[in-house]
Amino acid sequence: MKWSITYSFNYDDTYNKQFETFDEAKEGAYKWSIEEEGAPIYIWKLTTGNPIKWTKVSAWTILHST
């Protein structure tokens, strides 16, 4: 199975990061979100057709907690 993460709400075929497992994609998404000051990162399930948006993650709460 392939998973991908993007910074944009719509899938960006040219600017994404791909992973083998969902757990790797989730970890990558949180790291990228931290680099982008808590911005949402979208996790996509890659298929033989169009990618399916799976979920959104954000490290905003981690970065802004007291």
Backbone hydrogen bonds in HBPLUS format (Angstrom, degrees):
<---DONOR---> <-ACCEPTOR-->    atom                        ^
c    i                          cat <-CA-CA->   ^        H-A-AA   ^      H-
h    n   atom  resd res      DA  || num        DHA   H-A  angle D-A-AA Bond
n    s   type  num  typ     dist DA aas  dist angle  dist       angle   num
A0046-LEU N   A0002-LYS O   3.14 MM  44  5.51 159.8  2.18 138.2 141.6     1
A0003-TRP N   A0019-PHE O   2.85 MM  16  5.10 163.8  1.87 153.0 153.5     2
A0019-PHE N   A0003-TRP O   2.74 MM  16  5.10 160.8  1.77 147.1 149.5     3
A0004-SER N   A0044-TRP O   2.94 MM  40  5.05 157.2  1.99 143.2 147.7     4
A0044-TRP N   A0004-SER O   2.69 MM  40  5.05 166.7  1.71 159.6 161.1     5
A0005-ILE N   A0017-LYS O   2.81 MM  12  5.33 148.7  1.91 149.0 159.6     6
A0017-LYS N   A0005-ILE O   3.07 MM  12  5.33 156.6  2.12 145.8 153.1     7
A0006-THR N   A0042-TYR O   2.93 MM  36  5.30 150.3  2.02 144.0 153.7     8
A0042-TYR N   A0006-THR O   2.90 MM  36  5.30 165.5  1.92 159.3 161.4     9
A0025-ALA N   A0021-THR O   3.07 MM   4  6.34 157.2  2.12 145.9 152.4    10
A0026-LYS N   A0022-PHE O   2.80 MM   4  6.05 157.7  1.85 156.2 162.3    11
A0027-GLU N   A0023-ASP O   3.01 MM   4  6.19 162.6  2.05 146.7 151.1    12
A0028-GLY N   A0024-GLU O   2.91 MM   4  6.09 159.4  1.95 147.1 153.3    13
A0029-ALA N   A0025-ALA O   2.82 MM   4  5.99 149.3  1.91 145.5 154.2    14
A0030-TYR N   A0026-LYS O   3.03 MM   4  6.32 159.3  2.08 151.0 155.0    15
A0031-LYS N   A0027-GLU O   3.07 MM   4  6.32 161.1  2.11 148.6 153.9    16
A0032-TRP N   A0028-GLY O   2.93 MM   4  6.10 161.0  1.97 147.8 153.2    17
A0033-SER N   A0029-ALA O   2.85 MM   4  6.00 154.3  1.91 146.3 154.1    18
A0034-ILE N   A0030-TYR O   2.96 MM   4  6.19 154.3  2.02 147.1 153.3    19
A0035-GLU N   A0031-LYS O   3.04 MM   4  6.36 157.4  2.09 147.2 153.1    20
A0036-GLU N   A0032-TRP O   2.99 MM   4  6.25 136.6  2.18 141.1 153.2    21
A0036-GLU N   A0033-SER O   3.10 MM   3  4.98 126.0  2.40  91.6 106.0    22
A0038-GLY N   A0033-SER O   2.68 MM   5  4.81 154.1  1.74 145.9 145.8    23
A0037-GLU N   A0034-ILE O   3.11 MM   3  5.07 148.6  2.21 115.6 112.0    24
A0039-ALA N   A0036-GLU O   3.31 MM   3  5.50 150.8  2.40 104.5 112.8    25
A0041-ILE N   A0057-VAL O   2.84 MM  16  5.41 161.7  1.87 160.0 166.3    26
A0057-VAL N   A0041-ILE O   2.88 MM  16  5.41 165.7  1.90 159.7 164.3    27
A0043-ILE N   A0055-THR O   2.85 MM  12  5.38 171.7  1.85 160.7 163.6    28
A0054-TRP N   A0043-ILE O   2.77 MM  11  5.54 159.6  1.81 152.3 157.8    29
A0055-THR N   A0043-ILE O   3.35 MM  12  5.38 156.0  2.41 135.1 140.1    30
A0045-LYS N   A0052-ILE O   2.82 MM   7  5.12 163.8  1.84 151.6 153.8    31
A0052-ILE N   A0045-LYS O   2.96 MM   7  5.12 167.0  1.98 146.1 148.8    32
A0062-ILE N   A0059-ALA O   3.06 MM   3  5.18 119.6  2.44 100.1 115.5    33
A0063-LEU N   A0059-ALA O   2.93 MM   4  6.19 159.7  1.97 159.6 165.6    34
A0064-HIS N   A0060-TRP O   2.94 MM   4  6.03 142.1  2.08 149.7 159.8    35
